[in-house]
């Protein structure tokens, strides 16, 4: 019942803050202006991050959830990354400035958080070097924060993807006796639901770099902050698999940019959602396909403890072939064998049948 109350209040607060921002006369700096790389046609407020963060913050303050240092660490450092994104939204920062601040934020976060990292494990692999473990955790956080930022390119996508990951986290922590991480997840999930009401096409607001940075940081840091302190190891298996669709798509794009001698941080239209749009899928189906992929990764994460490392890797390879590689090679395949012509014939037949 308490979780239900937290969720409803978070949702209502998010709706109210979102409406207040949407109806306000916002400065041009906080508007996303259309250009040739973007899909939307009119200037749209980049206030989704403000809506999610401040609605979550108000509910957590209302119910004194900051008495626990873990939740306060999440919000304090989360706000740091939120402001990195907000200043980028306002002043269009160079990627080098953002990267330096992200690295500094991650360094201070890992220095401040109470983490037992004597052993870092993934499935049956275990590393015992504390220095290397901290380096891996830092790279993990840097990758997820930027990967989630890259994924924010289609209405509903980033919000729905974060909900799938956060629901997976909530179910995972429900297996233990710690109620705080579940409560925090419920508050965030329903705050995102409130934002999604305004993110429907045509969107009244976008998440913005402030929102994507905050949610990316939360995805990366949550398992670290709420790790089980009774053990002297940290298991990365579950969070890596749950967010693997983010990781694999980003690595694919970055490697491809480097191969083509482009800046790996320079935005383009080579991400998974762009490839699905190139296959003539509508926005809603693009989101649905990626969310199905994310749900399958989450299901694999819950089953990972019963799988050997070889089977786990094989399952990840199969999922990545279907959801990461196949959409990128289908356009070339269709063009080579003129399959688009057969698709047009099929569409005309369907239209004729519907008219009859």
C-alpha positions as CSV (number, residue, x, y, z in Angstrom):
1,X,0.0,0.0,0.0
2,X,2.9,2.4,0.8
3,X,4.5,1.7,-2.5
4,X,1.2,2.4,-4.3
5,X,0.9,5.7,-2.5
6,X,4.5,6.6,-3.3
7,X,3.8,5.8,-7.0
8,X,0.5,7.7,-7.3
9,X,2.0,10.8,-5.6
10,X,5.1,10.7,-7.8
11,X,2.9,10.4,-10.9
12,X,0.6,13.3,-9.9
13,X,3.6,15.5,-8.9
14,X,5.3,14.7,-12.2
15,X,2.1,15.6,-14.2
16,X,1.8,18.9,-12.3
17,X,5.4,20.0,-12.7
18,X,5.4,18.9,-16.4
19,X,2.2,20.9,-17.0
20,X,3.6,24.0,-15.2
21,X,6.8,23.8,-17.4
22,X,4.9,23.1,-20.6
23,X,2.6,26.1,-20.0
24,X,5.4,28.4,-19.0
25,X,7.0,30.9,-21.4
26,X,10.4,29.2,-21.5
27,X,13.5,30.9,-22.8
28,X,14.7,29.8,-26.3
29,X,17.9,28.3,-24.8
30,X,15.9,25.4,-23.2
31,X,14.1,24.6,-26.4
32,X,15.2,21.9,-28.8
33,X,15.3,23.6,-32.2
34,X,14.7,21.3,-35.3
35,X,17.6,20.7,-37.7
36,X,18.4,18.3,-40.5
37,X,19.6,15.6,-37.9
38,X,16.4,15.8,-35.9
39,X,13.0,14.3,-36.5
40,X,10.6,16.8,-34.8
41,X,9.3,19.9,-36.7
42,X,8.8,22.5,-34.1
43,X,10.8,23.9,-31.1
44,X,10.2,21.6,-28.1
45,X,11.1,22.2,-24.4
46,X,13.9,20.1,-23.0
47,X,12.3,19.9,-19.6
48,X,11.7,16.2,-19.1
49,X,14.7,15.8,-16.8
50,X,13.5,18.7,-14.6
51,X,10.1,17.0,-14.4
52,X,11.4,13.6,-13.4
53,X,14.1,14.8,-11.0
54,X,12.1,17.4,-9.0
55,X,9.0,15.2,-8.7
56,X,11.1,12.4,-7.4
57,X,13.0,14.7,-5.1
58,X,9.8,16.2,-3.6
59,X,8.3,12.7,-2.8
60,X,11.6,11.5,-1.3
61,X,11.7,14.7,0.9
62,X,8.1,14.3,1.9
63,X,8.6,10.8,3.2
64,X,12.1,11.4,4.7
65,X,13.8,8.9,2.5
66,X,17.1,10.9,2.7
67,X,17.7,9.7,6.2
68,X,19.5,6.7,4.5
69,X,22.8,7.8,3.0
70,X,22.3,5.5,0.0
71,X,19.3,7.4,-1.3
72,X,20.9,10.8,-0.5
73,X,24.0,9.7,-2.5
74,X,21.9,8.8,-5.4
75,X,20.2,12.2,-5.6
76,X,23.2,14.3,-4.7
77,X,25.4,12.7,-7.4
78,X,22.4,12.3,-9.7
79,X,21.9,16.1,-9.5
80,X,25.5,16.7,-10.4
81,X,25.0,14.7,-13.7
82,X,21.6,16.4,-14.1
83,X,23.3,19.8,-14.1
84,X,26.0,18.7,-16.6
85,X,23.2,17.8,-18.9
86,X,21.2,20.9,-18.2
87,X,24.2,23.2,-18.9
88,X,24.7,21.2,-22.1
89,X,21.0,21.8,-23.0
90,X,21.4,25.6,-22.3
91,X,24.8,26.3,-23.8
92,X,25.5,23.4,-26.2
93,X,28.7,22.3,-24.5
94,X,31.6,20.7,-26.3
95,X,31.8,16.9,-25.7
96,X,35.3,17.3,-24.1
97,X,33.9,19.5,-21.4
98,X,31.1,17.1,-20.6
99,X,33.5,14.1,-20.7
100,X,35.9,15.7,-18.2
101,X,33.0,16.6,-15.8
102,X,31.6,13.1,-16.1
103,X,34.9,11.5,-15.3
104,X,35.3,13.8,-12.3
105,X,31.8,13.1,-11.1
106,X,32.4,9.3,-11.4
107,X,35.7,9.6,-9.6
108,X,34.1,11.5,-6.6
109,X,31.1,9.1,-6.6
110,X,33.3,5.9,-6.4
111,X,35.4,7.6,-3.7
112,X,32.4,8.5,-1.6
113,X,30.2,5.5,-1.9
114,X,30.5,2.5,0.5
115,X,31.5,-0.2,-2.0
116,X,32.9,-3.6,-1.3
117,X,34.9,-4.1,-4.4
118,X,37.6,-6.5,-3.3
119,X,36.2,-8.9,-5.9
120,X,34.4,-7.9,-9.1
121,X,32.5,-10.7,-10.7
122,X,30.7,-11.4,-13.9
123,X,29.1,-14.9,-14.1
124,X,32.1,-17.2,-13.3
125,X,34.7,-14.6,-13.9
126,X,36.2,-12.9,-10.8
127,X,38.8,-10.1,-10.6
128,X,40.7,-9.5,-7.4
129,X,42.6,-6.3,-8.1
130,X,40.9,-3.4,-6.3
131,X,42.5,-0.7,-8.6
132,X,41.4,-2.6,-11.8
133,X,37.9,-3.1,-10.3
134,X,37.4,0.6,-9.7
135,X,38.7,1.3,-13.2
136,X,36.1,-1.1,-14.7
137,X,33.3,0.3,-12.6
138,X,34.3,3.8,-13.7
139,X,34.3,2.8,-17.4
140,X,31.0,1.0,-16.8
141,X,29.4,4.1,-15.5
142,X,30.9,6.3,-18.2
143,X,29.6,4.0,-20.9
144,X,26.1,3.7,-19.6
145,X,25.6,7.4,-18.9
146,X,26.7,8.3,-22.5
147,X,24.9,5.3,-24.0
148,X,21.6,6.3,-22.5
149,X,22.2,9.8,-23.7
150,X,22.8,8.5,-27.3
151,X,19.5,6.5,-27.1
152,X,17.3,9.5,-26.5
153,X,16.4,10.1,-30.1
154,X,12.8,9.0,-30.5
155,X,9.7,10.0,-28.5
156,X,8.9,7.6,-25.7
157,X,12.0,5.5,-26.2
158,X,14.4,6.6,-23.4
159,X,11.5,6.9,-20.9
160,X,10.2,3.4,-21.7
161,X,13.6,1.9,-21.8
162,X,14.5,3.3,-18.3
163,X,11.1,2.0,-17.0
164,X,12.0,-1.6,-18.2
165,X,15.4,-1.4,-16.5
166,X,14.1,0.1,-13.3
167,X,11.3,-2.4,-13.0
168,X,13.9,-5.1,-13.4
169,X,15.9,-3.5,-10.6
170,X,12.8,-3.4,-8.4
171,X,12.0,-7.1,-9.0
172,X,15.7,-8.0,-8.3
173,X,15.7,-6.1,-5.0
174,X,12.3,-7.5,-4.1
175,X,14.1,-10.9,-3.8
176,X,15.9,-9.5,-0.7
177,X,14.6,-7.8,2.4
178,X,15.7,-4.2,1.6
179,X,12.6,-2.1,0.9
180,X,14.4,1.2,0.3
181,X,15.8,0.5,-3.3
182,X,12.3,-0.8,-4.3
183,X,10.7,2.4,-2.9
184,X,13.2,4.6,-4.8
185,X,12.6,2.7,-8.0
186,X,8.8,3.0,-7.7
187,X,9.0,6.7,-7.2
188,X,11.3,7.1,-10.2
189,X,9.2,4.8,-12.4
190,X,6.0,6.7,-11.8
191,X,7.8,10.1,-12.2
192,X,8.9,8.9,-15.7
193,X,5.3,7.8,-16.4
194,X,4.2,11.4,-15.7
195,X,6.8,12.7,-18.1
196,X,5.7,10.2,-20.8
197,X,2.3,11.8,-20.9
198,X,3.9,14.9,-22.4
199,X,6.4,12.9,-24.5
200,X,3.7,11.4,-26.8
201,X,3.8,12.3,-30.5
202,X,3.7,15.2,-31.2
203,X,5.8,15.7,-28.0
204,X,5.1,18.6,-25.7
205,X,8.5,18.1,-24.1
206,X,11.7,16.1,-24.5
207,X,13.9,14.4,-21.9
208,X,16.9,16.6,-22.7
209,X,20.5,15.9,-21.8
210,X,19.6,16.8,-18.2
211,X,17.1,13.9,-18.0
212,X,19.2,11.4,-20.0
213,X,22.3,12.1,-17.9
214,X,20.3,11.7,-14.6
215,X,18.6,8.5,-15.7
216,X,21.8,7.1,-17.2
217,X,23.6,7.8,-14.0
218,X,20.8,6.1,-12.0
219,X,21.0,3.0,-14.2
220,X,24.7,2.8,-13.8
221,X,25.0,3.7,-10.1
222,X,22.0,2.1,-8.6
223,X,23.4,-1.4,-8.3
224,X,26.6,0.1,-6.9
225,X,24.9,2.2,-4.3
226,X,22.5,-0.6,-3.2
227,X,25.0,-3.5,-3.4
228,X,24.8,-6.0,-0.7
229,X,27.2,-4.8,2.0
230,X,27.4,-8.3,3.7
231,X,29.7,-9.6,0.9
232,X,33.2,-8.4,-0.1
233,X,32.4,-8.6,-3.9
234,X,30.3,-6.8,-6.4
235,X,28.5,-8.7,-9.1
236,X,28.1,-6.9,-12.4
237,X,26.3,-9.7,-14.1
238,X,22.7,-8.5,-13.6
239,X,23.1,-4.8,-14.4
240,X,25.3,-5.5,-17.5
241,X,22.8,-7.9,-19.0
242,X,19.8,-5.8,-18.2
243,X,21.3,-2.8,-20.0
244,X,23.2,-4.7,-22.6
245,X,21.1,-3.4,-25.5
246,X,22.4,0.1,-24.6
247,X,26.0,-1.1,-24.3
248,X,26.1,-3.2,-27.6
249,X,24.4,-0.5,-29.7
250,X,26.7,2.2,-28.4
251,X,29.8,0.2,-28.9
252,X,28.7,-0.7,-32.4
253,X,28.1,3.0,-33.3
254,X,31.4,4.2,-31.7
255,X,33.5,1.5,-33.4
256,X,31.8,2.3,-36.7
257,X,32.5,6.0,-36.3
258,X,36.1,5.4,-35.5
259,X,36.4,3.0,-38.5
260,X,35.0,5.8,-40.7
261,X,37.5,8.3,-39.1
262,X,34.7,10.3,-37.5
263,X,34.6,11.7,-33.9
264,X,33.0,8.9,-31.8
265,X,31.1,11.6,-29.8
266,X,29.8,13.4,-32.9
267,X,26.0,12.8,-33.3
268,X,24.7,11.0,-36.4
269,X,21.9,8.7,-37.5
270,X,23.5,5.3,-37.1
271,X,21.8,4.3,-33.8
272,X,19.4,1.4,-33.6
273,X,16.3,3.6,-33.5
274,X,17.5,5.4,-36.7
275,X,18.1,2.0,-38.4
276,X,14.6,0.9,-37.6
277,X,13.2,4.2,-38.8
278,X,15.1,3.6,-42.1
279,X,13.2,0.3,-42.3
280,X,10.0,2.4,-42.5
281,X,8.8,1.5,-39.0
282,X,6.6,4.1,-37.3
283,X,7.8,5.7,-34.1
284,X,5.6,3.5,-31.9
285,X,6.9,0.3,-33.5
286,X,10.5,1.4,-33.2
287,X,9.9,1.9,-29.5
288,X,8.1,-1.5,-29.2
289,X,10.8,-3.4,-30.9
290,X,13.6,-2.0,-28.7
291,X,11.5,-2.4,-25.6
292,X,10.8,-6.1,-26.5
293,X,14.6,-6.5,-26.9
294,X,15.2,-4.9,-23.5
295,X,12.6,-7.1,-21.8
296,X,14.2,-10.2,-23.3
297,X,17.6,-9.0,-21.9
298,X,16.0,-8.5,-18.5
299,X,14.5,-12.0,-18.6
300,X,18.0,-13.4,-19.5
301,X,19.5,-11.4,-16.6
302,X,17.1,-13.1,-14.1
303,X,18.0,-16.5,-15.6
304,X,21.8,-15.8,-15.7
305,X,22.6,-17.4,-12.3
306,X,21.5,-20.8,-13.7
307,X,23.5,-20.5,-16.9
308,X,27.1,-21.3,-17.5
309,X,29.3,-18.5,-19.0
310,X,29.3,-20.1,-22.5
311,X,25.5,-20.3,-22.6
312,X,25.1,-16.8,-21.3
313,X,27.5,-15.4,-24.0
314,X,25.7,-17.4,-26.7
315,X,22.3,-16.0,-25.6
316,X,23.7,-12.5,-25.7
317,X,25.1,-13.1,-29.2
318,X,21.7,-14.3,-30.5
319,X,19.9,-11.3,-29.0
320,X,22.4,-8.9,-30.4
321,X,22.2,-10.5,-33.9
322,X,18.4,-10.0,-33.8
323,X,18.2,-6.6,-32.3
324,X,21.5,-4.9,-33.1
325,X,22.9,-6.3,-36.3
326,X,19.9,-7.4,-38.3
327,X,18.2,-4.0,-38.5
328,X,21.5,-2.6,-39.8
329,X,21.8,-5.1,-42.6
330,X,18.2,-5.5,-43.7
331,X,18.1,-2.3,-45.8
332,X,21.1,-3.4,-47.9
333,X,19.6,-6.9,-48.2
334,X,16.2,-5.5,-49.3
335,X,17.9,-3.2,-51.8
336,X,20.0,-6.0,-53.2
337,X,17.1,-8.4,-53.8
338,X,14.5,-5.7,-54.6
339,X,12.4,-6.8,-51.7
340,X,11.0,-3.3,-51.2
341,X,9.0,-3.8,-54.5
342,X,7.3,-6.9,-53.0
343,X,6.6,-5.0,-49.9
344,X,4.8,-2.2,-51.9
345,X,2.7,-4.9,-53.7
346,X,1.8,-6.4,-50.4
347,X,0.8,-3.1,-48.9
348,X,-1.4,-2.3,-52.0
349,X,-3.1,-5.7,-51.7
350,X,-3.9,-5.1,-48.0
351,X,-5.3,-1.6,-48.8
352,X,-7.5,-3.1,-51.5
353,X,-8.8,-5.8,-49.2
354,X,-9.5,-3.2,-46.4
355,X,-11.5,-1.0,-48.9
356,X,-13.6,-4.0,-49.9
